[in-house]
Every structure is written in C-alpha cells, then in structure tokens.
Amino acid sequence: MYPKIKVISYKLKNQMIKFVDLKAQYNSIREEINKSVQQVLDSTNFILGENVKSFESEFAEFCHAKYSVGVNSGTSALHLALVAKGIGKGHEVITTPNTFIATCAAISYTGASPRLVDIDEETYNMDPKKLEKAITPKTKAVIPVHLYGQAAEMNEIMEISKKHNLTVIEDACQAHGAEHHDKRAPISDIGCFSFYPGKNLGAYGEGGSIASNDKEFDEKLRALRDHGQVKKNIHKYIGYNYRLEEIQTAILRVKLKHLDKWTEMRRKNASLYSELLKDCNVRTPVERKYNKHVYHLYVIRVKNRQKLIEHLNSKGIQTGVHYPTPIHLQEAYLNLEYKKGSFPIAEKCADEILSLPMFPELKQDEIHEVAKYIKDFINN
C-alpha cells in the first residue's frame, strides 16, 4: 500500500540525490536475490508454496507475533482484517485524515463508513484525546496509522477501545519494526503491513501481511485470502483472490534478514538530518522517547514549501509530499460531509510537510548537501 507519488527532481550534470534508491539496495544483495528468484523459477511453484509458508513464520517472529498471513498488498491486508472481524454495512471505523487513501478505502470496501479524528501536531498520528468524542453506537473498530514509521499512542488508544469494546487494527504499512514502550508493532493483537517496493521491507512488486496473536482469526484470514477455501474446493466463505506470490516472498525472505541493519541505517541518517537542521527554521520529526521510529520517511515542516521544493529541485535533490490533501478533502470522500476546517491540525500539517531523501544507503555527504541547501533557502 503506497501512493505512486510524483517525485520532484531535475537532472543536473552532477549526480542527482534520489528520494529513494532501490537499485542501491538491490546491488548490495544482488546475488542473494537472484539465487532466491531462480530457485522459484526452477521449482515452477508460484502460488502459496514453501516460500510463502516460511516467510509467514519468519515475519511473525520478526513482529514478535504468533501468526502472520501473507496477502497481495497492504490494502488487502487492511480489508481482510476488517472483514474477518465482522466489520460491514452500517458500521463505522475511526481513523485519521492524514494517511494514504487506502486506509479509508479498505473500510469502504466492507460497506462500513470511515469516521475521522484529528492528529497530534508533533507525531502526525491519531490524537487519542480526540478519539473518545468521535465514538458513536455505530463505531466497531479503530485503525490507528503508524505514519512515516512511528507508532501511534497505542496504550491510550487500546485503553479507550477496550472501554468501548472496539476492535483495534493497526495500519503499520510504513512501520516494519517500529516499537512502542519496547513492544514491536503490532502493539495490539492485529497489525497490517505493506511490502510495496519503496517500503522499509519492500518486495519487487506488490505484497502485504497481517500479523496477529489469534489462531482462529489467522485461520479465517487464510481462507478469505484464497477464495474462502478451508480445504481445496471446500469454500466456507465468499473470499477473495488476495494471495501472496512465491517470487515476492522469496525476495522478502532475503531482505528480512537485513531489515534490522537497514533500520539502524535509517535511524542514523535521520539523526544526522536532525542534528544538521536543529538551528534551522524548520520543524524536524519528533520521536517520542518511548517509541522506536523506523523512518520510512523523514518529514520536515516548512513555510513556503513549494519554493523550497523548487530550490532543492534546481540542485538535483528529489523530494516528496506525503500527503498533500487530507482524506476528508479528497473528492472520493466528500460524502462524509466533513469540510475544510473540520480537522485543522491535519490541514495545517498537509500544507507544510515535506519528505526528504531517506533510504538506508543514503550517504552522509548527501545528507549534508540536502541540509546545506535547505539552510541556504531558509537563511535567504
């Protein structure tokens, strides 16, 4: 689950600083990847084979969860988790307006309606202080989003949800390995992940997973992802074709072995950015002391964002905006009857956020260069 965001760049004679460089990562593990893919090709077993089974076990262990079921995207993961929990027509599911549209689309697929609450201005995640006021008799679930790689305030969200008997499903599509009070996502019993190529753990195509601690729930997910089959040609449910492919899991199994190292490289890069920009008139990410941020994105906030984009662009530096238009102002969700001003913090942040180049292989001198041009722009 990942937007095909328009990356802004301009090719100069000097080498461009890319927003993300998938080739650099591939080159570092090329032999492992090629060998794993070739083994799948030689086996001619392409759907729900041994790689899927092994990856599910390995990813569950990575998440410190009992179970993990692979699906074909993060969007499908969210959708299936809601369906398996009985969410449907006439129900409401609370999430935030500051997320990729797939979070809300997954709710809509079930026939339920998204209900939104504003965000915390420091972390850009759901503000739990506003959650309880949004709950109605129709509310059946909450989807906190661990945006940009930092866990939402899960202890408070889970306490409120338990009080009102609500299912909690974490949108951890940007938060592989993120931690909250020393617990790795999913912090609750259910977490949905995306393996879109640009994610911290990315396939070479689409992919997703649902990690959980409930055996019955996991078994239902396995049936739902495969046309509702509990055994071959025995269909207990009206299910979906949401299966994860063998080639993608072969690739993911290789990359999972490197993920903790890559996370520390991201965190080191983020720390350098924050140090270089600390005396600059931009807002750098706030990492709560009880969280471990995995920095899928390094997002700053600036005034005159478009001019800064153009300035960095002219220097050969790619940037992105995640996300310029909150959900309630998207044409697809005008039927929710929110309006401009309904979620002032999300709207304010959406006008100022800017994602800087961030990937494990990003060089320190490149970070220095990005920071230099940002400071040049701010100071002038």
C-alpha positions as CSV (number, residue, x, y, z in Angstrom):
1,M,0.0,0.0,0.0
2,Y,1.9,3.0,-1.2
3,P,0.9,6.0,-3.3
4,K,2.5,6.5,-6.7
5,I,3.7,9.9,-5.6
6,K,5.1,12.3,-8.1
7,V,8.7,12.7,-7.1
8,I,10.1,16.1,-7.9
9,S,13.5,16.2,-9.4
10,Y,15.7,17.8,-12.1
11,K,18.7,16.0,-13.7
12,L,21.8,18.0,-13.4
13,K,25.3,17.3,-14.7
14,N,26.2,16.2,-11.2
15,Q,24.7,13.1,-9.7
16,M,21.1,13.5,-8.5
17,I,20.3,12.8,-4.8
18,K,17.4,10.5,-5.2
19,F,14.4,10.4,-3.0
20,V,14.7,6.6,-2.7
21,D,17.3,4.4,-4.5
22,L,16.0,0.8,-4.9
23,K,18.9,-0.1,-7.2
24,A,21.5,0.7,-4.5
25,Q,19.8,-1.8,-2.2
26,Y,19.4,-4.4,-4.9
27,N,23.1,-4.1,-5.8
28,S,24.0,-4.8,-2.2
29,I,22.1,-8.2,-2.2
30,R,22.0,-8.9,-5.9
31,E,23.5,-12.5,-5.6
32,E,21.1,-13.5,-2.8
33,I,18.1,-12.1,-4.6
34,N,19.0,-13.7,-8.0
35,K,19.6,-17.1,-6.4
36,S,16.3,-17.0,-4.5
37,V,14.3,-16.0,-7.6
38,Q,15.9,-18.6,-9.7
39,Q,15.0,-21.3,-7.2
40,V,11.4,-20.3,-7.5
41,L,11.6,-20.4,-11.3
42,D,13.2,-23.8,-11.2
43,S,10.5,-25.1,-8.9
44,T,7.7,-23.8,-11.0
45,N,5.7,-23.5,-7.8
46,F,4.4,-19.9,-7.9
47,I,1.4,-19.5,-5.6
48,L,1.2,-20.3,-1.8
49,G,4.3,-22.6,-1.7
50,E,7.1,-23.1,0.7
51,N,8.5,-19.6,0.4
52,V,5.1,-18.1,1.5
53,K,4.9,-20.6,4.4
54,S,8.4,-19.9,5.6
55,F,8.1,-16.1,5.2
56,E,4.9,-16.0,7.2
57,S,6.7,-17.8,10.0
58,E,9.8,-15.6,9.8
59,F,7.8,-12.3,9.6
60,A,5.6,-13.3,12.6
61,E,8.8,-13.9,14.5
62,F,10.2,-10.5,13.4
63,C,7.0,-8.9,14.6
64,H,7.0,-10.8,17.9
65,A,3.6,-12.1,16.9
66,K,2.2,-15.6,16.9
67,Y,0.9,-15.6,13.3
68,S,1.4,-13.8,10.0
69,V,-0.6,-14.4,6.8
70,G,0.7,-13.1,3.5
71,V,-1.6,-11.3,1.1
72,N,-1.1,-9.4,-2.2
73,S,-1.0,-5.8,-0.8
74,G,-1.2,-3.7,2.4
75,T,-4.7,-2.5,1.2
76,S,-5.9,-6.1,1.0
77,A,-4.4,-6.7,4.5
78,L,-6.5,-3.9,6.0
79,H,-9.6,-5.0,4.1
80,L,-9.3,-8.7,5.1
81,A,-8.6,-7.8,8.7
82,L,-11.8,-5.8,8.8
83,V,-13.9,-8.5,7.1
84,A,-12.5,-11.2,9.4
85,K,-13.6,-9.1,12.4
86,G,-17.1,-8.8,11.0
87,I,-17.0,-5.1,10.0
88,G,-19.6,-4.3,7.4
89,K,-22.5,-2.2,6.2
90,G,-23.9,0.1,8.9
91,H,-20.7,0.2,10.9
92,E,-18.2,3.0,11.4
93,V,-14.4,2.7,11.7
94,I,-12.4,5.5,13.1
95,T,-9.1,6.5,11.6
96,T,-7.3,9.8,10.7
97,P,-7.5,12.2,7.8
98,N,-3.6,12.2,7.5
99,T,-3.0,9.0,5.7
100,F,-2.8,7.4,2.3
101,I,-6.3,6.9,0.9
102,A,-6.0,3.1,1.1
103,T,-6.6,3.2,4.8
104,C,-10.1,4.6,4.3
105,A,-10.7,2.7,1.0
106,A,-10.3,-0.6,2.9
107,I,-13.0,0.5,5.3
108,S,-15.3,1.5,2.4
109,Y,-14.7,-1.9,0.7
110,T,-16.5,-3.6,3.6
111,G,-19.6,-1.3,3.3
112,A,-18.6,0.5,6.6
113,S,-18.0,4.2,6.8
114,P,-14.8,5.9,7.8
115,R,-15.0,8.3,10.8
116,L,-12.1,10.6,11.2
117,V,-10.3,12.3,14.1
118,D,-7.6,14.9,14.0
119,I,-3.9,14.3,14.6
120,D,-1.2,15.1,17.1
121,E,0.8,18.0,15.6
122,E,4.2,16.6,16.7
123,T,3.9,13.0,15.5
124,Y,1.1,13.4,12.8
125,N,-0.6,10.3,14.3
126,M,-4.1,9.9,15.8
127,D,-4.6,12.2,18.8
128,P,-6.1,9.8,21.4
129,K,-7.5,12.8,23.3
130,K,-10.0,13.3,20.4
131,L,-10.8,9.6,19.9
132,E,-13.4,9.1,22.5
133,K,-15.5,12.0,21.4
134,A,-15.8,10.5,17.9
135,I,-17.2,7.2,19.1
136,T,-20.8,6.5,18.3
137,P,-23.1,3.5,18.7
138,K,-22.2,2.5,15.1
139,T,-18.4,2.5,15.8
140,K,-17.0,-1.0,15.7
141,A,-13.3,-0.6,15.1
142,V,-10.3,1.8,15.2
143,I,-7.4,1.9,12.7
144,P,-4.5,3.9,14.1
145,V,-1.9,4.6,11.5
146,H,1.8,4.5,12.4
147,L,2.6,7.2,9.9
148,Y,6.1,7.7,8.5
149,G,7.4,4.9,10.7
150,Q,6.5,6.0,14.2
151,A,3.9,4.1,16.3
152,A,0.7,6.0,17.3
153,E,-0.1,6.4,21.0
154,M,-1.2,2.8,21.3
155,N,-1.5,2.4,25.0
156,E,-4.1,5.2,25.2
157,I,-5.9,4.1,22.0
158,M,-6.1,0.5,23.3
159,E,-7.4,1.6,26.7
160,I,-10.2,3.7,25.1
161,S,-11.0,1.0,22.6
162,K,-11.3,-1.7,25.3
163,K,-13.6,0.6,27.3
164,H,-16.0,0.8,24.2
165,N,-15.5,-2.8,23.0
166,L,-13.8,-1.7,19.8
167,T,-11.5,-3.8,17.6
168,V,-8.1,-2.3,17.0
169,I,-6.4,-2.9,13.7
170,E,-3.0,-1.2,13.2
171,D,-2.1,0.3,9.9
172,A,1.6,-0.5,10.2
173,C,2.2,-0.3,6.4
174,Q,5.0,2.2,7.0
175,A,6.2,0.8,10.3
176,H,8.0,-2.5,9.9
177,G,9.9,-3.0,13.2
178,A,8.6,0.2,14.9
179,E,8.3,-0.1,18.7
180,H,6.1,1.5,21.4
181,H,7.1,1.0,25.0
182,D,9.5,-1.8,24.0
183,K,6.8,-3.7,22.1
184,R,7.2,-4.1,18.4
185,A,4.3,-3.5,16.0
186,P,1.6,-4.8,16.1
187,I,1.3,-3.3,19.6
188,S,-2.3,-4.6,19.8
189,D,-3.3,-8.0,18.5
190,I,-3.6,-7.1,14.8
191,G,-1.2,-5.3,12.5
192,C,-1.3,-4.8,8.7
193,F,1.8,-4.3,6.7
194,S,2.6,-3.4,3.1
195,F,5.6,-4.7,1.1
196,Y,5.3,-2.2,-1.7
197,P,8.8,-1.8,-3.3
198,G,9.6,1.5,-1.5
199,K,8.7,0.3,2.0
200,N,11.3,-0.5,4.6
201,L,10.7,-4.1,3.8
202,G,9.7,-4.0,0.1
203,A,9.1,-6.7,-2.5
204,Y,9.7,-6.3,-6.2
205,G,6.0,-5.9,-6.8
206,E,3.0,-5.8,-4.5
207,G,2.6,-7.6,-1.2
208,G,1.3,-7.4,2.3
209,S,0.8,-9.2,5.6
210,I,-1.5,-9.4,8.6
211,A,0.3,-10.2,11.9
212,S,-1.8,-11.3,14.8
213,N,-2.0,-13.4,18.0
214,D,-5.4,-15.1,17.5
215,K,-5.3,-18.5,15.9
216,E,-9.0,-18.5,14.9
217,F,-8.6,-15.1,13.3
218,D,-5.5,-16.2,11.4
219,E,-7.2,-19.3,10.1
220,K,-10.1,-17.2,8.8
221,L,-7.7,-14.8,7.1
222,R,-6.0,-17.7,5.3
223,A,-9.4,-18.9,4.0
224,L,-10.5,-15.4,3.0
225,R,-7.4,-14.6,1.0
226,D,-7.8,-17.8,-1.1
227,H,-11.5,-17.6,-2.3
228,G,-12.8,-18.6,1.1
229,Q,-11.3,-22.1,0.9
230,V,-10.7,-24.0,4.1
231,K,-9.6,-27.1,2.1
232,K,-9.2,-27.5,-1.7
233,N,-12.6,-26.9,-3.3
234,I,-14.3,-26.5,0.2
235,H,-15.4,-22.9,0.4
236,K,-16.6,-21.8,3.9
237,Y,-16.7,-18.1,3.0
238,I,-17.2,-15.9,-0.1
239,G,-13.5,-14.9,-0.2
240,Y,-11.0,-13.0,-2.3
241,N,-8.0,-13.7,-4.6
242,Y,-5.6,-11.9,-2.3
243,R,-2.8,-14.5,-2.4
244,L,0.9,-13.5,-2.0
245,E,3.2,-14.9,-4.7
246,E,6.2,-17.2,-4.2
247,I,8.6,-14.9,-6.1
248,Q,7.8,-12.0,-3.9
249,T,8.2,-14.0,-0.7
250,A,11.5,-15.4,-1.9
251,I,12.7,-11.8,-2.3
252,L,11.2,-10.7,1.1
253,R,12.9,-13.6,2.9
254,V,16.3,-12.4,1.7
255,K,15.5,-8.8,2.6
256,L,14.0,-9.6,6.0
257,K,17.5,-10.9,7.1
258,H,18.9,-7.4,6.5
259,L,15.9,-5.3,7.8
260,D,17.2,-4.6,11.4
261,K,20.5,-3.4,9.9
262,W,18.7,-1.2,7.4
263,T,16.5,0.2,10.1
264,E,19.6,1.3,12.1
265,M,21.0,2.9,9.0
266,R,17.7,4.8,8.5
267,R,17.8,5.9,12.1
268,K,21.4,7.1,11.8
269,N,20.5,9.1,8.7
270,A,17.5,10.6,10.5
271,S,19.7,11.6,13.4
272,L,22.2,13.3,11.2
273,Y,19.4,15.2,9.4
274,S,18.0,16.4,12.7
275,E,21.4,17.5,14.0
276,L,22.2,19.4,10.9
277,L,18.8,21.1,10.8
278,K,18.4,21.8,14.5
279,D,19.3,25.5,14.2
280,C,17.3,26.0,11.1
281,N,13.8,27.4,10.9
282,V,12.2,24.0,10.0
283,R,10.4,21.5,12.1
284,T,12.1,18.2,12.2
285,P,10.5,14.9,13.3
286,V,9.7,14.4,17.0
287,E,10.4,10.9,18.1
288,R,8.7,10.1,21.4
289,K,11.1,8.8,24.0
290,Y,9.1,5.5,24.4
291,N,9.0,4.9,20.7
292,K,11.4,3.5,18.2
293,H,10.8,5.3,14.9
294,V,11.9,3.4,11.8
295,Y,11.9,6.4,9.5
296,H,10.1,5.1,6.4
297,L,10.0,8.8,5.7
298,Y,11.9,11.7,7.1
299,V,9.4,14.5,7.1
300,I,10.1,18.1,7.9
301,R,7.7,21.1,8.1
302,V,8.4,24.4,6.4
303,K,6.7,27.5,5.3
304,N,6.9,28.3,1.5
305,R,7.1,24.6,0.8
306,Q,6.7,24.9,-2.9
307,K,9.5,27.4,-3.2
308,L,11.8,25.1,-1.2
309,I,10.8,22.1,-3.4
310,E,11.8,24.2,-6.4
311,H,15.1,25.3,-4.8
312,L,16.1,21.7,-3.9
313,N,14.9,20.5,-7.3
314,S,17.2,23.0,-9.0
315,K,20.1,21.4,-7.1
316,G,19.2,17.9,-8.2
317,I,17.6,16.8,-5.0
318,Q,14.4,14.8,-5.2
319,T,11.6,15.4,-2.6
320,G,8.1,14.2,-2.0
321,V,4.9,15.2,-0.1
322,H,3.1,12.6,2.0
323,Y,0.2,13.6,1.8
324,P,-0.8,17.0,0.3
325,T,-4.6,16.5,0.6
326,P,-6.2,15.1,3.8
327,I,-8.8,12.3,3.3
328,H,-11.8,14.5,4.1
329,L,-10.9,16.9,1.3
330,Q,-10.5,14.3,-1.3
331,E,-13.3,14.2,-3.9
332,A,-13.8,10.5,-3.2
333,Y,-14.8,11.2,0.4
334,L,-16.8,14.4,0.2
335,N,-19.8,12.2,1.0
336,L,-18.5,12.0,4.6
337,E,-19.8,15.6,4.9
338,Y,-16.7,17.0,6.6
339,K,-15.4,20.3,5.3
340,K,-12.3,22.4,5.2
341,G,-11.7,23.3,8.8
342,S,-13.0,20.1,10.2
343,F,-9.5,18.8,11.1
344,P,-7.4,22.0,11.4
345,I,-4.2,20.3,12.6
346,A,-4.2,17.8,9.7
347,E,-4.9,20.5,7.3
348,K,-2.2,22.8,8.6
349,C,0.4,20.0,8.5
350,A,-0.6,19.0,5.0
351,D,0.3,22.4,3.8
352,E,3.8,22.3,5.3
353,I,5.1,18.7,5.3
354,L,8.0,17.8,3.0
355,S,9.7,14.4,2.7
356,L,13.4,14.5,2.2
357,P,15.5,11.7,0.6
358,M,15.6,8.7,3.0
359,F,16.9,5.2,2.5
360,P,19.5,3.1,4.2
361,E,22.1,3.6,1.6
362,L,21.9,7.4,1.6
363,K,25.4,8.8,2.1
364,Q,26.3,11.2,4.8
365,D,27.7,13.7,2.4
366,E,24.4,13.6,0.5
367,I,22.6,14.4,3.8
368,H,25.0,17.2,4.4
369,E,24.3,18.6,0.9
370,V,20.5,18.4,1.4
371,A,20.7,20.2,4.7
372,K,23.1,22.8,3.3
373,Y,20.6,23.8,0.6
374,I,17.7,23.8,3.0
375,K,19.6,26.2,5.3
376,D,20.6,28.3,2.3
377,F,17.0,28.7,1.4
378,I,15.8,29.4,4.9
379,N,18.5,32.0,5.6
380,N,18.0,33.8,2.4
